[in-house]
Amino acid sequence: HKHASYAQYKLAMSFFKKIKTADVSYEVTQRALQEFEKLRNNYPRNPYMDVTESRIKTCQRLLAEYEFYVGSFYFKKGSYEAAVQRFNVLLQNYPDSVKESEALYYLGISYKNMGQRDKAVHALTTLVEKFPTTKIAGDAKALIASLQ
């Protein structure tokens, strides 16, 4: 139908408008992302493509923030295996997110606290290589030095 892309856009927007914050809107954000991706994939020449791409990036950012939020909770609680799992999900599913450097840092510390020195060094080295000018990279260098 000639208005199918509009209907798909409105469906995606109905979920997008329900998003509040990263910590409480995980499922609705996932659904909005799915619907926007469906719009992009099924109707690549739709008139809403600029908005669609913007909304997809917003959903991905929020989902990455959620994974970091949950990973940080587990980290603070001392549940390092659960924290590692969340930080790895963030790094795998949302590469280049704004939380990537912090996720790598806490991933490295989590591995260190679990006694997995090689994995800790790998995560921290990745952080230093990808984000060499950040303050957190300096902290990572010091941590790497203490592990060797």
C-alpha positions as CSV (number, residue, x, y, z in Angstrom):
1,H,0.0,0.0,0.0
2,K,1.2,3.5,-0.8
3,H,0.9,4.6,2.9
4,A,2.6,1.5,4.4
5,S,5.8,3.4,5.2
6,Y,3.8,6.1,7.0
7,A,1.9,3.4,9.0
8,Q,5.3,1.8,9.9
9,Y,6.7,5.2,10.9
10,K,3.7,5.9,13.1
11,L,4.0,2.5,14.8
12,A,7.7,3.1,15.5
13,M,7.0,6.6,16.8
14,S,4.2,5.3,19.1
15,F,6.9,3.2,20.9
16,F,9.5,6.0,20.7
17,K,7.2,8.4,22.4
18,K,6.8,6.1,25.4
19,I,10.5,6.1,26.2
20,K,11.3,8.0,29.4
21,T,14.8,7.2,30.6
22,A,17.4,4.5,29.9
23,D,16.9,2.8,33.3
24,V,13.2,2.2,33.0
25,S,12.4,2.1,29.3
26,Y,14.5,-0.9,28.1
27,E,11.7,-3.0,26.5
28,V,9.9,-0.1,24.9
29,T,13.2,1.2,23.5
30,Q,14.0,-2.2,22.1
31,R,10.6,-2.3,20.4
32,A,11.0,1.2,19.0
33,L,14.4,0.3,17.6
34,Q,13.0,-2.9,16.0
35,E,10.2,-0.9,14.4
36,F,12.5,1.8,13.1
37,E,14.9,-0.8,11.7
38,K,11.9,-2.5,10.0
39,L,11.0,0.9,8.5
40,R,14.5,1.5,7.2
41,N,14.9,-2.1,5.8
42,N,11.4,-2.5,4.3
43,Y,11.0,1.1,2.9
44,P,14.6,2.4,2.2
45,R,13.2,5.3,0.1
46,N,10.6,6.4,2.7
47,P,10.3,10.2,3.3
48,Y,11.1,9.7,7.0
49,M,14.6,8.3,6.5
50,D,16.5,11.2,8.1
51,V,14.2,11.0,11.2
52,T,14.4,7.2,11.2
53,E,18.2,7.2,11.3
54,S,18.2,9.8,14.1
55,R,15.7,7.7,16.1
56,I,17.7,4.5,15.6
57,K,20.8,6.2,17.0
58,T,18.9,7.5,19.9
59,C,17.5,4.1,20.7
60,Q,20.9,2.5,20.4
61,R,22.4,5.2,22.7
62,L,19.7,4.5,25.3
63,L,20.1,0.8,25.1
64,A,23.9,1.2,25.6
65,E,23.2,3.5,28.6
66,Y,20.9,0.8,30.0
67,E,23.5,-1.9,29.7
68,F,26.1,0.4,31.3
69,Y,23.6,1.3,34.1
70,V,23.0,-2.4,34.9
71,G,26.7,-3.3,34.6
72,S,27.6,-0.5,37.0
73,F,25.0,-1.7,39.4
74,Y,26.5,-5.2,39.4
75,F,30.0,-3.8,39.6
76,K,29.2,-1.7,42.7
77,K,27.6,-4.7,44.2
78,G,30.7,-6.8,43.6
79,S,29.0,-9.2,41.2
80,Y,31.8,-9.0,38.7
81,E,30.7,-11.9,36.4
82,A,27.4,-10.2,35.9
83,A,29.1,-6.9,35.3
84,V,31.4,-8.4,32.8
85,Q,28.4,-9.9,30.9
86,R,26.6,-6.5,30.7
87,F,29.7,-4.6,29.7
88,N,30.5,-7.1,27.0
89,V,26.9,-6.9,25.7
90,L,27.3,-3.1,25.5
91,L,30.6,-3.4,23.6
92,Q,29.3,-6.1,21.2
93,N,25.9,-4.7,20.4
94,Y,26.6,-0.9,20.6
95,P,30.1,-0.3,19.3
96,D,31.2,3.3,19.3
97,S,28.6,4.3,22.0
98,V,29.4,7.2,24.3
99,K,29.7,4.6,27.2
100,E,32.4,2.5,25.4
101,S,35.4,3.9,27.2
102,E,33.8,3.6,30.6
103,A,32.6,0.1,29.8
104,L,36.1,-1.0,28.8
105,Y,37.5,0.5,32.0
106,Y,35.1,-1.2,34.3
107,L,35.3,-4.4,32.3
108,G,39.1,-4.4,32.9
109,I,38.6,-3.8,36.6
110,S,36.0,-6.5,36.8
111,Y,38.3,-9.0,35.1
112,K,41.1,-7.9,37.5
113,N,38.8,-8.5,40.5
114,M,37.9,-11.9,39.1
115,G,41.6,-12.9,38.8
116,Q,41.7,-12.8,35.0
117,R,44.7,-10.7,34.5
118,D,45.1,-11.3,30.7
119,K,41.5,-10.3,30.0
120,A,41.9,-7.3,32.2
121,V,45.0,-6.1,30.4
122,H,43.3,-6.7,27.0
123,A,40.3,-4.6,27.9
124,L,42.4,-1.8,29.4
125,T,44.8,-1.8,26.4
126,T,41.9,-1.6,24.1
127,L,40.7,1.4,26.0
128,V,44.1,3.1,25.9
129,E,44.4,2.4,22.1
130,K,40.9,3.7,21.2
131,F,40.7,6.6,23.6
132,P,44.3,7.7,24.2
133,T,43.5,11.3,25.1
134,T,40.9,10.7,27.8
135,K,41.5,10.9,31.5
136,I,40.2,7.4,31.9
137,A,42.9,6.2,29.5
138,G,45.5,7.5,32.0
139,D,43.8,5.6,34.8
140,A,43.8,2.5,32.6
141,K,47.6,2.9,31.9
142,A,48.3,3.0,35.6
143,L,46.2,-0.1,36.2
144,I,47.9,-2.0,33.4
145,A,51.3,-1.1,34.9
146,S,50.1,-2.5,38.3
147,L,49.0,-5.7,36.7
148,Q,52.3,-6.4,34.9
